Amino acid sequence: MWLLMPILVTFLVIICLLMILTILMQRPKSEGLGAAFGGGLTDNLFGAQTTTVLTKFTVWLGVLFFLLTLVISVLHVKVLTGPTTIQKQLMKAPSPSATAPEAQKSPAAPLK
């Protein structure tokens, strides 16, 4: 478990960086920031259907982002909700019910 969390967080950071890159590469209607990254370059790289490819890729990255975030949060809660050190010590200690039968073994006064 201790190795799984850093690996998942690393994948989450990579997905975030890829999402930022693909969102900035998309061509807006007003040719704003997308033109700064070379709007013609993405057309040459992906073909004429650049917007559909980048849109689909952004959707998949978004889905991966949310799923990975959910998995990390569930694993983090499971790690945090484990027994504390005090609970572990209390589980190791003998229970009070173990001493109760000894008290019941003493002979009781007969009822008259």
Steps between C-alpha positions, in 0.01 A plus 500: 500500500784739578638466147163524324414854614812674360462315170135604469581860591776501238254377236254769614762773453588366153132494403458857629795621293369322189156652556648847527697445181207365299266774619752766402554333159130511414406767255247743646250680283681829547847351435628616838761298687477203263659705223795580725586130515488467125151436373640381167729256678211308650333483157816352353544261792146365532353588163195707416295350782721651771218635711318167521820309587599748769146515636478122530846487658400770749184309591697179559757684709220660702340162566838355603560801725172457686532120530857523626404772747217282630730198539762708683240645737352158579845353566593798716185457710571128543852579621375763744212295641717207603536422869701755695786403730274534803241272341771244420620506862146460628446200271813333642395555863290228665133575500314552830261216418792254525526566874124492563459115491754464782276707725200284414682177599487588870227306678186696550297476814216252459155648480262402780 
